[in-house]
Amino acid sequence: KPFLSGVFTGKMWLEDMLKGRNERFRRMFGMRKHVFMSFVQELRDTCGLKDSRHVCAEEQVAIFL
């Protein structure tokens, strides 16, 4: 059975997590929101991480974590 249900896309779910409670985000990803965003930016700057055609860089990192 899929983890997500309803009409949420992965991007919508991640946006909801980023707007939601700090503790929930930290439990899910093992870091605070600002650390996650800094990590994504570091991967963009040093490793060439880019948005793909259908998945943004933030969502790619969230999937990996």
C-alpha positions in Angstrom: 0.0 0.0 0.0 1.4 3.5 -0.9 2.7 5.6 2.0 1.0 8.7 0.6 -2.7 8.8 0.0 -5.1 11.4 -1.4 -4.1 14.1 -3.9 -0.7 15.1 -2.5 2.1 14.9 -4.9 5.7 14.5 -3.6 6.4 18.2 -4.1 3.2 19.1 -2.3 4.0 16.8 0.6 7.5 18.3 1.0 6.1 21.8 0.9 3.7 20.8 3.6 6.5 19.4 5.7 8.6 22.6 5.2 5.6 24.7 6.3 4.6 22.4 9.2 5.9 21.7 12.6 9.7 21.8 13.1 9.8 18.7 15.2 7.9 16.6 12.7 10.4 17.7 10.0 13.3 16.9 12.2 12.0 13.4 13.0 11.4 12.7 9.3 14.7 13.9 7.9 17.0 13.9 10.9 17.8 17.6 10.6 16.2 21.0 11.0 14.6 22.7 8.1 17.3 25.4 7.7 20.0 22.6 7.7 18.1 20.7 5.0 17.8 23.8 2.8 21.5 24.6 3.3 22.4 21.0 2.5 20.4 21.1 -0.7 22.1 24.4 -1.7 25.5 22.9 -0.9 24.7 20.0 -3.2 23.7 22.4 -5.9 26.8 24.5 -5.5 29.4 21.7 -5.1 28.0 18.6 -6.7 25.9 20.0 -9.5 22.5 18.9 -8.1 19.8 20.2 -10.4 16.0 20.1 -10.7 15.0 17.3 -13.1 12.2 17.7 -15.5 9.7 16.4 -13.0 11.4 16.4 -9.6 12.9 19.5 -7.8 16.3 19.2 -6.1 14.7 19.4 -2.6 12.4 16.5 -3.4 15.3 14.5 -4.8 17.2 15.0 -1.5 14.1 14.2 0.6 13.7 10.9 -1.4 17.3 10.0 -0.8 17.1 10.7 2.9 
